[in-house]
Amino acid sequence: MAAGQLPPAPRPVRYFGPGVAGLLSLLVFASLPLLPILGVFLALLAPLPLVHVLAHGRTSFLAWGWVAIALVGGVLAFPSPWLVAMCVGYLLVAVWPAVSVETWLRRNWSTGRWTAVVTLVALAVSLAVTAAAFWPTPPGAALIDFFARMMAGAGEMVRALGQGAGGEELVARATRAVAYLAPAIAASYVLSGALWLRPRLPLLGLPRGVEPFPLYSSEEWLPVGFAVGGLGWVFAPEPYKWLAANLLVTVLGLYFVHGLAIILFHLGRRFGGNRWVRLGVVVIALQLPVALVFSALGLTDTFFRLRREKANDGGHEA
């Protein structure tokens, strides 16, 4: 390169059209049920082709609309629980994050409000679909019974996980908790996809997601959800207790993200900007007692500021 000559600008990602984008999004999402473990991570990339269409000035509906129509048509022609789950899952994991970005571009939302909208809408859909699927049985009890039947077919795995004194009972309790809170877990999965997508938006030329993650703050009305979920979980009868418990866990998940941002803020640019340090913090934070501490930090920061100084570590990502 000649002296004083500027380096060539990076080539933009090739635009492959709405039809191909929709098909690619569906194929990436299909890895979730088809590829054990790996599919859990790959499916989080499903909204990216749809947002890529949006970044080129076209509505994302051109990409996902025909896929959704095909899936709904398949459900009507060949009704099966598997097709229904594929349809709902695709709309939640792939389509809804892309549509939320499209809405965010038209509204002056903070990042905290956007993540709250993405997560709580996903929770509402998960709760509604679950209640409809098991109607008229109370959905909490129905989910526990459904998961118990699934685990009954994996007796060897349960015994292997529960080796030791009282181990099988601990596994059984954990299974019941996961079953009861399945809608909140689904909403948290959608939140994970949104958090992965957020720092990629500026790379696509979209004017959102440019804020440093250590400055992330929760939606200001989120304490209302925390109060309603907590009180309902303690005092409400079923099925309202089930609704409240899932709301409470989902709100705690949002506050967990807030608490993680606070920790990275105080680690500073030198340590918080290191991806291995961030990965270590996340791994440690996934321990339940530590996760609750992170959520408590996020909730506390809503009322009492725990970040006093300005951060200029703009390289952080979620």
C-alpha positions in Angstrom: 0.0 0.0 0.0 1.4 3.4 -1.0 2.3 5.9 1.7 -0.7 8.0 2.7 -3.1 5.7 0.9 -6.3 4.9 2.9 -7.0 1.2 3.4 -9.9 -0.1 1.4 -13.4 0.1 3.0 -14.7 -3.2 4.2 -17.1 -4.8 1.8 -20.7 -4.8 2.9 -22.4 -8.1 3.6 -23.9 -9.3 0.4 -27.7 -8.7 0.1 -29.3 -12.0 -0.8 -33.0 -10.9 -1.0 -36.0 -11.3 1.3 -36.9 -14.8 0.0 -33.5 -16.3 0.7 -33.3 -14.4 4.0 -36.6 -16.0 5.1 -35.5 -19.5 4.1 -32.1 -19.0 5.8 -33.8 -17.8 9.0 -36.0 -20.9 9.0 -33.1 -23.3 8.4 -31.1 -21.7 11.2 -34.0 -21.9 13.6 -34.6 -25.6 12.6 -31.3 -26.4 14.2 -32.9 -25.9 17.6 -34.9 -29.2 17.5 -32.6 -31.0 15.1 -29.1 -30.5 16.6 -28.8 -31.3 20.3 -27.0 -28.6 22.4 -25.4 -26.9 19.3 -28.8 -26.0 18.0 -29.6 -24.0 21.2 -26.8 -21.6 20.3 -27.3 -21.6 16.5 -31.0 -20.8 16.7 -30.2 -17.5 18.4 -28.8 -16.4 14.9 -32.2 -16.9 13.3 -33.3 -13.2 13.4 -30.1 -12.0 11.8 -31.1 -12.6 8.1 -34.4 -10.8 8.8 -32.7 -7.8 10.3 -30.3 -7.8 7.4 -33.3 -7.3 5.1 -34.4 -4.5 7.4 -30.9 -2.8 7.2 -31.3 -2.6 3.4 -34.4 -0.4 3.8 -37.1 -3.1 3.3 -39.6 -4.4 5.8 -38.7 -7.7 7.4 -42.2 -9.0 6.6 -41.0 -9.6 3.0 -38.6 -12.2 4.4 -40.6 -13.9 7.2 -44.1 -13.4 6.0 -44.1 -16.2 3.4 -42.4 -18.6 5.9 -45.1 -17.9 8.5 -47.8 -18.4 6.0 -46.3 -21.7 4.9 -45.9 -22.9 8.5 -49.5 -21.9 9.4 -50.7 -23.6 6.3 -48.8 -26.8 7.3 -50.4 -26.7 10.7 -53.9 -26.4 9.2 -53.3 -29.1 6.6 -51.3 -31.5 8.9 -52.1 -30.6 12.5 -49.6 -32.0 14.8 -48.0 -30.8 18.1 -44.5 -30.7 16.4 -45.6 -28.4 13.6 -47.4 -26.1 16.1 -44.3 -25.9 18.2 -42.2 -25.1 15.1 -44.6 -22.4 14.1 -44.8 -20.7 17.5 -41.1 -21.2 18.1 -40.1 -19.6 14.8 -42.4 -16.6 15.4 -41.0 -16.1 18.9 -37.3 -16.8 18.4 -36.7 -15.5 14.8 -39.5 -13.2 13.8 -40.3 -11.3 17.0 -36.8 -10.0 17.7 -36.6 -8.7 14.1 -40.0 -7.1 14.3 -39.1 -5.6 17.7 -36.0 -4.0 16.1 -38.2 -2.6 13.3 -40.5 -1.1 16.0 -37.5 0.2 18.0 -36.3 2.1 14.9 -39.6 4.0 14.9 -39.6 4.8 18.6 -37.2 6.5 20.9 -36.9 3.6 23.4 -33.9 3.0 25.7 -32.2 -0.3 25.4 -33.7 -1.4 28.7 -37.2 -0.7 27.4 -36.6 -2.6 24.2 -35.3 -5.7 26.0 -38.3 -5.5 28.5 -40.7 -5.3 25.6 -39.0 -8.2 23.7 -39.0 -10.4 26.8 -42.4 -9.6 28.3 -44.2 -10.1 24.9 -42.4 -13.4 24.5 -43.5 -14.4 28.0 -47.2 -13.4 27.3 -47.2 -15.5 24.1 -45.6 -18.5 25.9 -48.1 -18.3 28.7 -51.1 -18.0 26.3 -49.9 -20.9 24.1 -49.3 -23.1 27.2 -52.6 -22.3 28.7 -54.4 -23.0 25.4 -52.5 -26.3 24.9 -53.5 -27.8 28.2 -57.0 -26.2 28.6 -59.0 -26.8 30.8 -56.3 -28.4 33.0 -54.4 -25.9 35.2 -51.3 -25.2 33.1 -48.8 -25.4 35.9 -49.9 -28.9 37.0 -50.2 -30.0 33.4 -46.6 -28.9 32.6 -45.3 -30.8 35.6 -47.2 -33.9 34.5 -46.0 -33.6 30.9 -42.3 -33.2 31.9 -42.7 -36.1 34.4 -43.9 -38.4 31.5 -41.0 -37.2 29.4 -38.4 -37.9 32.1 -40.0 -41.3 32.8 -38.8 -42.4 29.4 -35.3 -41.4 30.3 -35.0 -43.3 33.6 -31.3 -44.2 33.1 -30.3 -40.6 32.6 -32.3 -39.5 35.7 -30.6 -42.1 37.8 -27.2 -41.1 36.4 -27.8 -37.5 37.2 -29.2 -38.3 40.6 -26.4 -40.6 41.9 -25.8 -40.1 45.6 -27.9 -39.7 48.7 -31.2 -38.1 47.7 -29.9 -37.3 44.2 -33.0 -38.6 42.4 -35.3 -36.5 44.5 -33.2 -33.4 43.8 -33.4 -34.1 40.1 -37.2 -34.7 40.4 -37.6 -31.3 42.2 -35.4 -29.5 39.6 -37.5 -31.1 36.8 -40.8 -29.9 38.4 -39.3 -26.4 38.8 -38.2 -26.3 35.2 -41.6 -27.5 34.0 -43.5 -25.0 36.1 -41.4 -22.1 34.9 -41.1 -23.3 31.2 -42.7 -20.1 29.8 -40.3 -17.9 31.7 -37.4 -20.0 30.5 -38.7 -19.6 26.9 -38.9 -15.8 27.4 -35.4 -15.7 28.8 -34.2 -17.6 25.7 -35.7 -14.9 23.5 -34.0 -12.3 25.7 -30.6 -14.0 25.1 -31.2 -13.8 21.4 -32.1 -10.1 21.6 -29.0 -9.4 23.7 -26.8 -11.2 21.2 -28.4 -9.2 18.3 -28.2 -5.7 20.0 -24.5 -5.0 19.4 -24.7 -6.3 15.8 -27.2 -3.7 14.8 -24.6 -0.9 14.3 -22.5 -3.3 12.2 -25.5 -3.6 9.8 -25.8 0.2 9.7 -28.8 0.5 12.0 -28.9 3.4 14.5 -29.6 1.3 17.6 -27.5 -0.7 20.0 -24.6 1.7 20.1 -24.7 2.2 23.9 -21.9 0.5 25.9 -23.3 -2.5 27.6 -21.9 -1.5 31.1 -24.2 1.5 31.0 -27.3 -0.7 30.5 -30.3 0.1 32.7 -33.6 -1.6 33.1 -37.0 -0.2 32.1 -38.1 2.2 34.8 -41.5 0.5 35.2 -40.0 -3.0 35.7 -40.4 -2.8 39.5 -44.2 -3.0 39.0 -43.7 -6.4 37.4 -41.5 -7.4 40.2 -44.1 -6.4 42.8 -47.0 -8.0 41.0 -45.1 -11.2 40.3 -43.8 -11.5 43.9 -47.1 -10.8 45.6 -49.0 -13.1 43.2 -46.6 -15.9 43.7 -47.0 -15.7 47.5 -50.7 -15.0 47.8 -52.6 -15.9 44.6 -54.2 -19.3 44.0 -53.6 -21.4 40.9 -53.5 -20.7 38.0 -52.7 -17.1 38.9 -49.8 -18.2 41.1 -48.3 -19.9 38.0 -48.7 -16.7 36.0 -47.1 -14.6 38.8 -44.2 -17.0 39.3 -43.3 -16.9 35.6 -43.6 -13.1 35.6 -41.4 -12.8 38.7 -38.7 -15.1 37.2 -38.7 -13.2 33.9 -38.4 -9.9 35.6 -35.5 -11.3 37.7 -33.9 -12.3 34.5 -34.1 -8.8 33.2 -32.6 -7.5 36.4 -29.9 -10.1 36.1 -28.8 -8.4 32.8 -28.8 -5.1 34.6 -26.7 -6.5 37.4 -24.2 -8.0 34.9 -23.8 -4.6 33.3 -23.0 -3.1 36.8 -20.3 -5.7 37.4 -18.7 -5.1 34.0 -18.9 -1.3 34.7 -16.9 -1.6 37.9 -14.4 -4.0 36.3 -13.5 -1.1 34.0 -12.2 -1.1 30.5 -9.1 -3.2 31.3 -10.8 -6.2 32.7 -14.5 -5.7 31.7 -13.5 -5.3 28.0 -11.7 -8.7 28.0 -14.0 -11.3 26.4 -12.5 -14.1 28.6 -13.2 -12.1 31.7 -16.7 -11.4 30.5 -17.2 -15.1 29.8 -15.9 -16.0 33.3 -18.2 -13.5 34.9 -21.2 -15.0 33.0 -20.3 -18.6 33.9 -20.0 -17.6 37.6 -23.2 -15.7 37.5 -25.1 -18.7 36.2 -24.9 -20.2 39.7 -28.3 -19.6 41.2 -27.2 -17.8 44.4 -24.8 -15.5 42.4 -27.6 -14.9 39.8 -29.9 -13.8 42.5 -27.2 -11.4 43.8 -26.8 -10.0 40.3 -30.6 -9.5 40.0 -30.6 -7.8 43.4 -27.9 -5.4 42.2 -30.0 -4.5 39.1 -33.1 -3.9 41.2 -31.2 -1.8 43.7 -29.7 0.3 40.9 -33.2 1.2 39.8 -33.6 3.2 43.1 -30.0 3.9 44.2 -27.4 4.6 41.6 -24.5 2.1 41.9 -22.6 3.5 38.9 -21.3 6.9 39.8 -18.6 7.6 37.2 -18.8 7.9 33.4 -17.6 4.8 31.5 -15.8 5.2 28.3 -15.3 1.6 27.5 -17.5 1.6 24.4 -16.1 -1.7 23.2 -18.1 -3.8 25.6 -20.8 -6.1 24.3 -23.4 -8.1 26.0 
